[in-house]
Amino acid sequence: MGGFQVAIVRVEHGDVFSAIRRALDLVGGLQVSDGDLLLIKPNMLNARSAFEGVTSDPRIVASLVKLAR
C-alpha cells in the first residue's frame, strides 16, 4: 500500500503564503487544471480562534485559494 507525503515547514515572519507554497512544492505541487473542481474544506468546528488549534487559520485557506487559481 502506498503512503502519503507530508511536509512540515516553518512560517517565517508571518508569511503563511510562502510557507504553504513551499510545503506544496515539497510534496509535488498542487495539480489543478482549468475546469477542475476543487473543494477546500476548512475546519470550522466552533467560534474559537485558529491559534487554539480547533479551527482552520483563515490565512491558510486564503493561501490555498490563491495558489489554486
PyMOL CGO cylinders between C-alpha atoms (Angstrom):
from pymol import cmd
from pymol.cgo import CYLINDER

trace = [
    CYLINDER, 0.00, 0.00, 0.00, 1.29, 3.48, -0.89, 0.3, 1, 1, 1, 1, 1, 1,
    CYLINDER, 1.29, 3.48, -0.89, 1.93, 6.11, 1.71, 0.3, 1, 1, 1, 1, 1, 1,
    CYLINDER, 1.93, 6.11, 1.71, 1.15, 9.77, 1.93, 0.3, 1, 1, 1, 1, 1, 1,
    CYLINDER, 1.15, 9.77, 1.93, 3.69, 12.55, 1.58, 0.3, 1, 1, 1, 1, 1, 1,
    CYLINDER, 3.69, 12.55, 1.58, 3.90, 15.08, 4.39, 0.3, 1, 1, 1, 1, 1, 1,
    CYLINDER, 3.90, 15.08, 4.39, 5.80, 18.37, 4.52, 0.3, 1, 1, 1, 1, 1, 1,
    CYLINDER, 5.80, 18.37, 4.52, 6.47, 20.39, 7.64, 0.3, 1, 1, 1, 1, 1, 1,
    CYLINDER, 6.47, 20.39, 7.64, 7.63, 23.95, 7.09, 0.3, 1, 1, 1, 1, 1, 1,
    CYLINDER, 7.63, 23.95, 7.09, 8.29, 26.89, 9.36, 0.3, 1, 1, 1, 1, 1, 1,
    CYLINDER, 8.29, 26.89, 9.36, 6.36, 30.13, 8.86, 0.3, 1, 1, 1, 1, 1, 1,
    CYLINDER, 6.36, 30.13, 8.86, 8.98, 32.87, 8.70, 0.3, 1, 1, 1, 1, 1, 1,
    CYLINDER, 8.98, 32.87, 8.70, 7.99, 36.44, 9.65, 0.3, 1, 1, 1, 1, 1, 1,
    CYLINDER, 7.99, 36.44, 9.65, 4.27, 35.64, 9.47, 0.3, 1, 1, 1, 1, 1, 1,
    CYLINDER, 4.27, 35.64, 9.47, 4.49, 34.77, 5.75, 0.3, 1, 1, 1, 1, 1, 1,
    CYLINDER, 4.49, 34.77, 5.75, 1.90, 31.98, 5.69, 0.3, 1, 1, 1, 1, 1, 1,
    CYLINDER, 1.90, 31.98, 5.69, 1.50, 32.11, 1.90, 0.3, 1, 1, 1, 1, 1, 1,
    CYLINDER, 1.50, 32.11, 1.90, 5.19, 31.33, 1.26, 0.3, 1, 1, 1, 1, 1, 1,
    CYLINDER, 5.19, 31.33, 1.26, 5.13, 28.52, 3.82, 0.3, 1, 1, 1, 1, 1, 1,
    CYLINDER, 5.13, 28.52, 3.82, 2.07, 26.92, 2.20, 0.3, 1, 1, 1, 1, 1, 1,
    CYLINDER, 2.07, 26.92, 2.20, 3.62, 27.27, -1.26, 0.3, 1, 1, 1, 1, 1, 1,
    CYLINDER, 3.62, 27.27, -1.26, 6.86, 25.68, -0.02, 0.3, 1, 1, 1, 1, 1, 1,
    CYLINDER, 6.86, 25.68, -0.02, 5.01, 22.79, 1.66, 0.3, 1, 1, 1, 1, 1, 1,
    CYLINDER, 5.01, 22.79, 1.66, 3.07, 22.08, -1.52, 0.3, 1, 1, 1, 1, 1, 1,
    CYLINDER, 3.07, 22.08, -1.52, 6.26, 22.22, -3.60, 0.3, 1, 1, 1, 1, 1, 1,
    CYLINDER, 6.26, 22.22, -3.60, 7.89, 19.68, -1.27, 0.3, 1, 1, 1, 1, 1, 1,
    CYLINDER, 7.89, 19.68, -1.27, 5.10, 17.16, -1.91, 0.3, 1, 1, 1, 1, 1, 1,
    CYLINDER, 5.10, 17.16, -1.91, 4.96, 17.65, -5.66, 0.3, 1, 1, 1, 1, 1, 1,
    CYLINDER, 4.96, 17.65, -5.66, 2.85, 20.77, -6.04, 0.3, 1, 1, 1, 1, 1, 1,
    CYLINDER, 2.85, 20.77, -6.04, -0.84, 21.45, -6.37, 0.3, 1, 1, 1, 1, 1, 1,
    CYLINDER, -0.84, 21.45, -6.37, -2.10, 19.86, -9.59, 0.3, 1, 1, 1, 1, 1, 1,
    CYLINDER, -2.10, 19.86, -9.59, -5.18, 21.87, -10.63, 0.3, 1, 1, 1, 1, 1, 1,
    CYLINDER, -5.18, 21.87, -10.63, -6.14, 22.31, -14.29, 0.3, 1, 1, 1, 1, 1, 1,
    CYLINDER, -6.14, 22.31, -14.29, -8.62, 24.67, -15.93, 0.3, 1, 1, 1, 1, 1, 1,
    CYLINDER, -8.62, 24.67, -15.93, -12.11, 23.26, -15.46, 0.3, 1, 1, 1, 1, 1, 1,
    CYLINDER, -12.11, 23.26, -15.46, -11.19, 21.19, -12.38, 0.3, 1, 1, 1, 1, 1, 1,
    CYLINDER, -11.19, 21.19, -12.38, -13.46, 21.43, -9.37, 0.3, 1, 1, 1, 1, 1, 1,
    CYLINDER, -13.46, 21.43, -9.37, -11.52, 21.89, -6.13, 0.3, 1, 1, 1, 1, 1, 1,
    CYLINDER, -11.52, 21.89, -6.13, -13.02, 21.77, -2.66, 0.3, 1, 1, 1, 1, 1, 1,
    CYLINDER, -13.02, 21.77, -2.66, -11.10, 23.41, 0.17, 0.3, 1, 1, 1, 1, 1, 1,
    CYLINDER, -11.10, 23.41, 0.17, -12.75, 22.39, 3.42, 0.3, 1, 1, 1, 1, 1, 1,
    CYLINDER, -12.75, 22.39, 3.42, -11.71, 24.50, 6.39, 0.3, 1, 1, 1, 1, 1, 1,
    CYLINDER, -11.71, 24.50, 6.39, -12.31, 23.14, 9.87, 0.3, 1, 1, 1, 1, 1, 1,
    CYLINDER, -12.31, 23.14, 9.87, -14.92, 25.48, 11.37, 0.3, 1, 1, 1, 1, 1, 1,
    CYLINDER, -14.92, 25.48, 11.37, -15.92, 23.50, 14.45, 0.3, 1, 1, 1, 1, 1, 1,
    CYLINDER, -15.92, 23.50, 14.45, -16.91, 26.46, 16.60, 0.3, 1, 1, 1, 1, 1, 1,
    CYLINDER, -16.91, 26.46, 16.60, -16.19, 30.13, 17.24, 0.3, 1, 1, 1, 1, 1, 1,
    CYLINDER, -16.19, 30.13, 17.24, -12.73, 29.57, 18.72, 0.3, 1, 1, 1, 1, 1, 1,
    CYLINDER, -12.73, 29.57, 18.72, -9.50, 31.11, 17.49, 0.3, 1, 1, 1, 1, 1, 1,
    CYLINDER, -9.50, 31.11, 17.49, -7.38, 29.34, 14.89, 0.3, 1, 1, 1, 1, 1, 1,
    CYLINDER, -7.38, 29.34, 14.89, -4.47, 29.73, 17.31, 0.3, 1, 1, 1, 1, 1, 1,
    CYLINDER, -4.47, 29.73, 17.31, -6.19, 27.27, 19.66, 0.3, 1, 1, 1, 1, 1, 1,
    CYLINDER, -6.19, 27.27, 19.66, -5.90, 24.54, 17.02, 0.3, 1, 1, 1, 1, 1, 1,
    CYLINDER, -5.90, 24.54, 17.02, -9.66, 23.97, 16.80, 0.3, 1, 1, 1, 1, 1, 1,
    CYLINDER, -9.66, 23.97, 16.80, -10.45, 25.83, 13.58, 0.3, 1, 1, 1, 1, 1, 1,
    CYLINDER, -10.45, 25.83, 13.58, -8.51, 26.40, 10.36, 0.3, 1, 1, 1, 1, 1, 1,
    CYLINDER, -8.51, 26.40, 10.36, -6.38, 29.51, 10.15, 0.3, 1, 1, 1, 1, 1, 1,
    CYLINDER, -6.38, 29.51, 10.15, -8.04, 31.75, 7.54, 0.3, 1, 1, 1, 1, 1, 1,
    CYLINDER, -8.04, 31.75, 7.54, -4.59, 32.69, 6.21, 0.3, 1, 1, 1, 1, 1, 1,
    CYLINDER, -4.59, 32.69, 6.21, -4.04, 29.06, 5.23, 0.3, 1, 1, 1, 1, 1, 1,
    CYLINDER, -4.04, 29.06, 5.23, -7.41, 28.85, 3.49, 0.3, 1, 1, 1, 1, 1, 1,
    CYLINDER, -7.41, 28.85, 3.49, -6.76, 32.13, 1.64, 0.3, 1, 1, 1, 1, 1, 1,
    CYLINDER, -6.76, 32.13, 1.64, -3.30, 30.92, 0.59, 0.3, 1, 1, 1, 1, 1, 1,
    CYLINDER, -3.30, 30.92, 0.59, -4.70, 27.67, -0.79, 0.3, 1, 1, 1, 1, 1, 1,
    CYLINDER, -4.70, 27.67, -0.79, -7.37, 29.54, -2.75, 0.3, 1, 1, 1, 1, 1, 1,
    CYLINDER, -7.37, 29.54, -2.75, -4.75, 31.89, -4.21, 0.3, 1, 1, 1, 1, 1, 1,
    CYLINDER, -4.75, 31.89, -4.21, -2.42, 29.03, -5.16, 0.3, 1, 1, 1, 1, 1, 1,
    CYLINDER, -2.42, 29.03, -5.16, -5.23, 27.03, -6.77, 0.3, 1, 1, 1, 1, 1, 1,
    CYLINDER, -5.23, 27.03, -6.77, -6.15, 29.85, -9.17, 0.3, 1, 1, 1, 1, 1, 1,
]
cmd.load_cgo(trace, "trace")
